[in-house]
């Protein structure tokens, strides 16, 4: 049973309204975000219209702000934006969906001024706008605006998509647009593609960011941006209409041979029951050496072969995919379709192939994912000179996974990271390298025989001889 001092709704209710109000005032003092939430809640308690006014004021304030937002203070912006978005959806929409739709369009209009002053390297902020874009579709489906007018609004928005905030807008708006709206949007988009890009009057060049020495470059950039917008919109419209051929026509014949594009086309043809055509696009793709072919191409080809009843060919291709990528998913799918006992032999063949795979890291990751820790340890012992200590994102989890049953292999991995750190004088990694050395000392107690490898004491002695002057490292370890 929870303590009466546990922070939960039931215990807080017991304090009474007056005491809770006092606490909220105290907690919100000096906390702008908390104050805004409280004001919004008070406005909502009066009426949805008052809440809408409060949201409008805040959206206007955000749009007018000019201070740059770094990763250090991005959290406050994220909280603020999410508060406003949720308030529109949860407080305004149930009572007044028309007002909520208008507010959500205003919210989306914040994207450009926000991104002009914001570091969004984490992608958190654009994620909020993408969710708001999805909200737009849901709100529009409730309101059901006139299709022609909505199509015009959507096209206007897509022409102001400099930060990708409206990516996916057509798909989310498709239910509200309906067949009539999608036809109208397609017609408007095609007309936009045919119309010339206007050149603003010379006295406005500076205002729109154009240079004073000429307009050729700026005009070409605008033309390219418009062409890109038109093509992307027509592809999304084709998808919304289920028009596979319309989607295909947005790519020139050469572009259709790019593996990723060929896979996108084939996926749509397959869904439309046109597997034979799908396979044709896949097989016409220019794969080059095959090393950088996207997995999507492989996956769609497998689905297409199965749809055509070419199971044996699909099975052979699964093995081929595994051999080239060491993807455990392909191997599992391959083994699953083999007769009893044949899978044991095939699995052993796969393990041998992985042991000899050119990339040690890919092979190691495969054995860890399978999992086959004995094989992973064997691989590291046999090819220890290939371990690149710079790849700590692979090696640190590997050392942890192997430490209990394979302490020597884990030690070799840890030593590789230590050696890289000290040899390259990566001072920012000294703390981790020191932790690795302590772990090596602990693992050494479980290694009965190091064989041809250095004992822990010999390894530490060599480190001190070669890197004894790196006091920043040695001060972090008791070794």
N, C-alpha and C positions, 0 to 999 in steps of 0.2 A: 504494500500500500504506500502511495506517494506521501512524502512528508508535507505538512501544511505550509512549509517554507519553500516548497518547490515552485518554481515559476511556471504556472500554467493558468489557463483562463479561470478555472473554478476557484483556485486560491485567491486570485486577484479580485474576483467578483465579491469575495467575502470582505474586502476592505471597504466596500461602499463607494458610491459615486463621488461623494465629496472628496474623500481621501485620494481616490484615483485621479481626479481632476488636478489636485494639488501636485501629485507626483508627476503627471504628464507635463505640467507647466515647468516644474523643476528640471525634468529630463530634457525638455526641448530648449531650455535656455542655452543660447550659444550654439545650437544645432539647427542650421538653416533647413536641412532636409526634413528633420522631424517637425519643424514648425509648418513647413509647406504641407506635409501629410495631414497635420491636425487641422489646418485651415480648410483643406479640401474635404476632410471628413465633416467639418462643421457646415460647409457650404452644401454638401450632399444631404445633410440632415434637414436643411431648409427645403430644398427642392432640387431636382435634376438641373433646372435652369440655372440656379445659383452655382451648382458644381461646374456647369459648362462655362459660366463666366470666369470662375476661378482658373479653370484649365486654359481658357483662351488667354488670360492675363499671363499665365506662366509660359505658354508657348511663344507669345510675343516677346517676353523677356529673354528667353533662350535664343530666339532668332536675332535679337539686337546685340547680344553679348559679343565682345571682341577679344577677350583674353584667351591666350593659347592654352590648350589643355594637354598636358603631358601624361605619360603613363602613371605618374605619381598621383595626379589628382583626377584621373579618369573615372575612378570609382564613383565619385559624387555625381558626375554627369550621367553615368549609366543608371544610377539609382533614380535620379530626377526624371530621365526619359522614361524609364520603365514605370515609374509611379504615374506619370501622365497617361501613358498608353493603357495601363491597366484600368485607370479611372474611366477612360473613355469607354472601354469595353464593358466594365463591370458596373459602373454607376450611371452612365448616360444611356448606353445602348438599350438596356431593358425598358426604359421609360420613353425614350425618344430616339429611335434608330436613325432618323433623318439628321438630327443634330449630331449624333455620334459619327455618322459618315462624313459630315462636313468637317468635324473636328479631326478625324483621322487623316483627311486630306491635308489639313493644316499641319498636322504632326509630320506627315511625310515631307512637306515643304521645308522642314527644319534640316533635312539631311545635308543639303549643300552648304548652308552657313555653318553647320556643326562640323562637317568634315574639313572645311577650310581652316579650322582652328584646332583640330583635334588629332592627336596621335592615336591611331586605332590599329596598331601592329598586332594586337591580340585578336582582332575581329569581333570583339564584344559589341561595339557600338553598331556596326553594320548588321549584326544579328538581330538587334532590337528593331531596326528598320525593316528587315526582312519579315519579322513577325508582324509588324504593323501592316506591311504590304498584304500579308495573308489575312489580317483582320479586315482590311479594306474589302476584300472579296466577300467575306462572310457578312459584313454590314450591307454591302451593295445587294447581296442576294435577298436580304430582308426588305430593303427599301424598294428595290426594283425600279431604278431610274429609267427614264425613257431611253431605249437602246441606242438610238442615233446620238443623243447627247452624251451618254456614257462612253460611247466609242470615241467621240471627240476628246473627252476628258482624259481617257486612257492614252490616246496618242500624244496629247500634250505632255502628259507625265513622262512618257518614254523618251521624249526629246530633251528632258531635263534629268537624264539618268547618268550623270557624270561619275558618280561613285558606286553605281550598281545597286542603288537602293530600290529601284523598281524592277530588278530582275525577278521574273516569275509573276509579274503583275497580270499579264494576259491569262495565264493559267488560273490564277486565283479569281479573276473577274469573269471567266468563261460562263459560269452558271448564271450570273446576273446579266451578262450580255445576251445570252441565248443565241439561237441561230441567226436572228435578224441583226443583232448587235455585232456578231463576229463577221458577217458579210459586210456590214457597213464599215467596220474597222479595217477589214482587208482592202476595201475600195479606197478608203482614206489614206491608208499606208502606201498603196501603189501610186496614188496621185502625188503623195509627198515625194516618193522616189523619182517621179518624172519631172517634178517642178524644179526650176533653177534655185540655187542657194542665193538669197539676196545679199547685196553688198550695202552695208549701212552708209548713210551720208558721212562725208569726210569729217564733219565737225563732231561726229559721234565715235570716231575710231578709238580715241583715247579712253572713252568711257567703257567701251566693250573690250578693251585690252589689245587693240590692234596697234601695230607699229605705224610710224608716220612716213616711212620710206616706201611704202607700197602695200598692196593687199593680196598679192598672189599667194604667199605662204598661208596666211590666215584663212583666205577663201578656200584653198585646197583642204586645209584641216577641217573646216566646217563641212565641206562636201563629203569628206571621208567619214566624219562622224555621223552625218545624216545617212549615208549609204549603209553604214554598219547598223544603225538603228532600224532602218527599213528591213534589212535582211533578217535581223534577229526577231523583229516583230512578225514578219511573214512566216518564219519558222514556227514561232509560238502559236500563231493563228492556225497554221496547218495542223499542229498537234491538237489544238482545242477542237478543230473540226474533224479530226480523224482522217485528214487528207494526207496520206503518205506521199503521193506523187507531188503534192504542193510543197511538202517538206524537202523532197529530193531536188526539186528545181531551184532551190535557193543556193545550191552548190554547183559550181562549174564542174565539168567532167574530170578535170585534173584534181580538184580538191576532193572529189568522191573517192579517190584512190588512197587518201591518207587513212591509215588504219583506224584511228579513233572515229573519224567521220564515217568510214565504211561500216563500223560497228553500230553507230547511231542509226544509220539508214537501215541496216539489216535488222536491228531490234524492232523497228517500227513495221518493217515488212513482215517479219515473223509474227508479230502480234496481229497483223491483218490477214494472216493465213496464207502468206505468199512466200513460203520457205524457199522455194526454188530460186526466186529472184534474190532473196536475202543471201543465199550462198554465193550467187554470182557476184554481188558487190563485195563480199568478204574475200573471194578468191582473186578479184581484180585489184585488191589493195596492194600497195607497194610496201613490202615488209622489210626491205633492206637486208641487213644481217640477221634480223629477227630478234636481236637482243633487247631492243627497246619497244617492242610491240606491246601496246597496252593490254592488260589482262581482260579488259572488256571485249576485245576482239576475239580472244581465245574462248571466253565464256559464251559469247553469242554464236560462235561457230559450232561449239559443242551442242548447244540447244538446237541449232538449225539442222545439224546432222541427225540428231535424235528425232526431230520433227519429220524428217524425210525418211525415217525408217532405216537409216544407215548406221546401225548400232555398232557393228564391228569397226567401221571406220572411226566412229566417235571414240571407241575404246582405245584404238591405236593412237588417236590424237591426244587423249588424256595422258597416256604414258609419255608421249613426245613433249607435252606441256610440262610434265613433272621433270623430265630430264633437263629441260632448258631453264626452268625457274626454281626448282626444288620446293614448289608449293605443296605443302602437306594436304591441302584441300583436293588437288588433282589426284594425288596418290591414294587418298582415302576413297575417292569416287571410283578410281580404277580398281582397287582391291575389292570394293563392295560388289562389283559386277562379275568377279571371277568365280568359277566353281569352287566348291570346298577343296581345301588342301592346296589348290593352285595359288591361293593368295599368300601362303606361307613362303613359297619359293619366290614369288614376285616381290614380296616385302624384303626378303634377303637381298635380292638383286638391286632393289631400290637403296638399301643401306650401303651397299658396296659402291653404287654410283655416287651417292652423297659423300662418301669418304674421299673420293677422288675429284670432287667438284672443284673447279679452279678457284672459286672464292671461298676462302676459309670461313669468313664471317657468315656467308649464306648457308654453308654446310653446318656450322655450329648452331645457327638459329633453327635450322630444320630439325636437328637432333633434339634440341630443347623443346620444340613445339610438338614433336611426335607423341610422347617424349621417348627418347632413347639415351639416357644419361651415360650408360656404359660406352655407347658409341661416341658420344660427345667427348668423354674423357680420352678415349682411344685416339680420336682425331687430334686433340690438343697435344697429346704426348708425341704423336708421330709427326706433327707439322708445327711444333712449337715455335720454330724460327719464323713462321709466317704471321704470328700474332701481332697485330698492330695496336699498340697500347693507346693510340689516340681515340679509338672507338669505344669509349667507356660506356656509351649508351647500350652497347651489346655485351660488353665484357663484364661489367659490374653485376648484372642479373645472372650471367653465366656462372661467375664465381660463386655467387650465393647459392645457386641451384646445385652446384657440384660439391660444395664444401663438406657436406655430411658424408657422402659415400665415396667421393673421389678427391681427397684433400690435395694430392699432388697436382692434379690437373687444375684445381682451383687456384693453387699457389702459383702455377705458371701464368695463369691469367692475371692475377694480382701483380706479379712481378713485371709483366709487360706494361701495365699501366704505370707502375712506379718508375720503371726505366724511362718510359717516354716522358713523363713529367719532369724528371731530374735532368735528363739529357737535353731536353728542349727548354729547360729553366722556366717552366710554366708555373710561376709563383702562385697564381690563383688556384691551382690544383694541389698545392703542397698539403693542405689539410686532408684532402681525400687520400693522397699518396701515403701520408703518415698513418691514416686509419688502415690502409691496405697492408702496410708493413706490420702493424700490430696484429692484423688478422693472419698474416703469414706466420708469425710467431706462434699463434694459437693453433694453426693447422699443423705446424711442424710436429707437434706432440702426437698427432695421429698418423704420421707418415713413417712406417717402419723402415723403409729403404728408399732413398732418393734415386737410386740407380746411377745413371750418368749425369744427373742434374746436381747442381750445387745444394749442399745442405743449407739450412737457414742461416747458421752462423757464418758459413763461408760467403753467402750472398750478402749479408749485412756488412761483413768485412770489406767486400769489394765495393759496395756502395760508399762506405766511408772513405775508402781510398780514392775513388773517382769523383765523389761529390761532397767531400768532407767540409768544403767551404760554404755549402748551401745551408747556413745557419737557420734560415727561415724554416727549412724543412725539419732539420734535426731537433729544433726547439719544440716541435709539435709531437714528437714521439719519444718514448722512453727507450727505444732500441739502442 
